[in-house]
């Protein structure tokens, strides 16, 4: 189980980097708390619900099974606008 959560965290990190998102931006897109997302991406959560996996997949236009598939999804795309941040303006 722990290995699967590590792999999920690595997959989420790679997708987030591919789309140029911060952890905070992605957490907002997925409708989950920033700290909670950090724990998932860092594989510090011992287990997560399928509904959470669905929320993690949705902003990329993916289904839960696509996010969990052995190969990196090729056709991911942001389905929502990235929220603007007052803190991270450059």
C-alpha positions in Angstrom: 0.0 0.0 0.0 2.7 2.5 0.9 4.5 2.0 -2.4 1.2 2.8 -4.3 0.8 6.0 -2.3 4.4 7.0 -3.1 3.8 6.3 -6.8 0.6 8.4 -6.7 2.5 11.2 -5.0 5.2 11.0 -7.7 2.5 11.0 -10.5 0.8 14.0 -9.0 4.1 15.9 -8.7 4.9 15.2 -12.3 1.5 16.3 -13.6 1.6 19.4 -11.5 5.1 20.3 -12.9 3.9 19.5 -16.4 1.1 22.0 -16.1 3.2 24.6 -14.2 1.2 24.6 -11.0 2.2 25.1 -7.4 0.9 22.8 -4.8 -1.4 25.5 -3.5 -2.8 26.3 -7.0 -3.5 22.6 -7.6 -5.2 22.1 -4.2 -7.5 25.0 -5.0 -8.3 23.5 -8.5 -9.1 20.1 -6.9 -11.1 21.7 -4.1 -9.0 20.2 -1.3 -6.9 21.8 1.4 -3.4 22.8 0.6 -1.9 21.0 3.6 -3.9 17.9 2.8 -2.6 17.9 -0.7 1.0 18.3 0.5 0.5 15.1 2.6 -0.9 13.2 -0.4 1.9 14.3 -2.8 4.5 13.7 -0.1 3.1 10.2 0.5 2.5 11.0 4.2 -1.2 9.9 4.1 -1.6 6.3 5.0 -4.8 5.9 2.9 -7.1 8.0 0.8 -10.7 7.6 -0.5 -11.6 6.9 -4.1 -13.6 10.2 -4.1 -10.3 12.0 -3.2 -8.6 10.3 -6.2 -11.4 11.5 -8.4 -11.0 15.0 -7.1 -7.2 14.8 -7.8 -7.8 13.6 -11.4 -10.6 15.9 -12.4 -8.6 19.2 -12.8 -6.5 17.4 -15.4 -9.5 16.1 -17.3 -8.7 12.6 -16.2 -10.7 9.8 -14.6 -9.5 8.2 -11.4 -8.4 5.0 -13.2 -6.3 7.1 -15.6 -4.5 8.8 -12.8 -3.8 5.4 -11.2 -2.8 3.6 -14.4 0.8 2.3 -14.7 1.7 4.8 -17.4 1.7 8.6 -17.2 -1.5 10.0 -18.8 -0.5 11.6 -22.2 -3.7 13.6 -22.7 -3.9 15.5 -19.4 -5.1 19.1 -19.7 -6.3 21.7 -17.2 -10.1 21.8 -17.2 -10.3 24.8 -14.9 -8.7 28.2 -14.7 -5.8 28.5 -12.3 -6.7 30.7 -9.5 -4.7 33.9 -9.2 -2.6 34.3 -6.1 -1.9 37.6 -4.4 1.1 36.0 -2.7 2.8 34.5 -5.8 2.6 37.4 -8.2 5.8 37.9 -10.0 
